[in-house]
């Protein structure tokens, strides 16, 4: 009979590179990536943020941009991911800066 996996073994199974350097970029860099994307494309979906920009939680960065004076609208839509599954996702539309901010 097989013995149950230890928590460390389970973590290793979920994270195949447990001793690797984290690949998450700091929030300011993620915000800068989203801002640059907005300037070029005017909108960004949750899946685009994850797949194209490598930002796992774009909603948090978008909220931080809003808090710093950016006008960003949210429209809910459906989008298919890379596995073919359909999801309800946010599409963020950049409207520039709030008058008098920054």
Beta strands, then each sheet from edge to edge (+ up, - down):
strand 1: 43-45
strand 2: 70-80
strand 3: 86-97
sheet 1: 1+ 3- 2+
end
